[in-house]
């Protein structure tokens, strides 16, 4: 269930409350007709968090949280939703069009092969902004890219600096960095959903409160060593909409990664498919340096290797345990 | 060849790290641990390398020009390059780099994950904090809850512990994960450069030739010079062939940053025999003057495409002549960027106007030998309609370069800056 609303609030508890008060309209409706683009509540809140954080770092005259958030939210309208106003893209969206026919994409396929363990696939474009080879987010792992606060902060800084440099720069950043934004489509959407006269951002909030669209936190450790946070990236748990068709990539799409653990240690981004959750007969790991894109990964025979002593900590009903076999 | 002028630190006239004979291009097998070896990226090295060399010079279109033979250089008459900037105490004494992590708030700090704001900064989901804490076994009703504190290491891991010190200790311990690990790397990127990094710099104040990079083809010698200094910038780097009359040399048109490589190609060798590094000489100036015109960030997007001309939706006129059949095209946006490594130069960079922004691309075979070198004009990019135009480069604008990667090239690297 979703409600159209006009959001006019500073970031913080007010925004969070707005997201919780489903059905509540904040402020008067706009005088002119407005197209309300659908956004999950979590994506909205995470995006506004990122916008606020970026502005707190540095800002310029006229830039507000709502304005910067509107710039950010205009991008997935075209990058993912194809201009649809009712498609509330999930922050967990994974790119599906980096196909085998382009040899540069071979290292995205498990063990650099087309036919085996297909869903142990490194989908390179992640999240509302399809962060892929962009320098400003190259170091982020899948979970961080999906996070509208973490990945979103990189986007927020980029658009903030573009805005502060002037309209032409902002347009160039939209159009140049996101192909789907060309011919000023994202620029126009930004101006459609944000009204400068009253600093208002008009969107429709939909269900799904996770800022990262359904990525779940876990504890991981190698063997019995110290633990750190890792993230269960299970596309079945996605909030908002995403392309789930042809998950094996038998048609024109690339495979859709089956649930995996995403984390970064030692400046290496990793995706780990444990056999207990993937259904495969072995553990599979893809490792990519934080300074590299997945297509250029030169670690461990092009980034793919097998075997792990990774253990995952899970809790249910107050009981917690470590498991080697799957999250 | 005469000695070049030095400013304050003598550069070794020529220092080869090892002997060797210049390579003749040929089909090669898998890489064998050389500088750019291990890449084996996209291509099978099945075609004659001479075709690759031709492609490197023919397929790069209107925005590029075949590199002209350097003018004869009088090495005794050169003046120090100006303008120059000097780093101050707050700056890193090394190449210009840019790091998104450099702006991360509260990096390398232990967070109380029971504090909502801190938890979000540490990476927990602001929309699912309760669930995340439960998954991590954190009980915020207990002051001494396991995993209550998270230490966000610069390597990217959020290590957990009952106390801040426990979390820090856990972060230090995570390195012992029992599997092979490469050397630590950061998300820093060298400004003015895109591609594989140089080998570990020995921190010797010299400019050397990388032996494995050398190639000799049709009277043209190509390779990489390497500034092995950890702190000093190299200008007026000139590579020449010993025993050949003056004029058969190459002057590197960009400043070479500390620890950075740069390509060269020397024409006019005729039927000269295969050469080794001992037959080449390098002259340069080394100083701590920072060339801010190298402060150009490759934003890495839109990236590379592979297909036919029909497949490319947005070629921006950067390549005049498209080849038949499938080819690979690389295009990227560029911006003048404030170096996070040198915060004292930020204002200077923001006011900078690079009058001749130029990119130099070197194409490599699988073993890291230079197959070809191309010079590309950096053009200003208008995102509204995708048009490009020649222009000076300045902060706050967007620029673009694009080129076709020769079929036989296993990899490439690109250097960008103000050409001198």
Interface residues (C-beta under 8 A of the other chain):
Chain A: X41 X42 X45 X46 X49 X53 X57 X101 X102 X103 X104 X106 X132 X133 X134 X135 X136 X137 X138 X139 X141 X144 X147 X149 X150 X154 X157 X161 X165 X166 X168 X169 X171 X172 X173 X174 X175 X176 X177 X179 X181 X182 X183 X184 X209 X210 X211 X212 X215 X216 X217 X218 X219 X222 X223 X225 X226 X227 X228 X229 X263 X264 X265 X266 X267 X268 X269 X289 X290 X291 X293 X296 X298 X299 X300 X302 X308 X309 X313 X314 X315 X320
Chain B: X38 X39 X40 X41 X42 X43 X98 X100 X101 X103 X105 X120 X123 X124 X125 X126 X127 X128 X131 X132 X134 X135 X136 X137 X147 X150 X154 X155 X156 X157 X158 X159 X160 X169 X170 X171 X173 X174 X175 X176 X177 X178 X179 X180 X181 X182 X184 X185 X186 X187 X188 X189 X297 X298 X299 X300 X301 X302 X303 X304 X305 X306 X307 X313 X314 X328 X333 X381 X382 X383 X384 X385 X386 X395 X396 X397 X398 X400
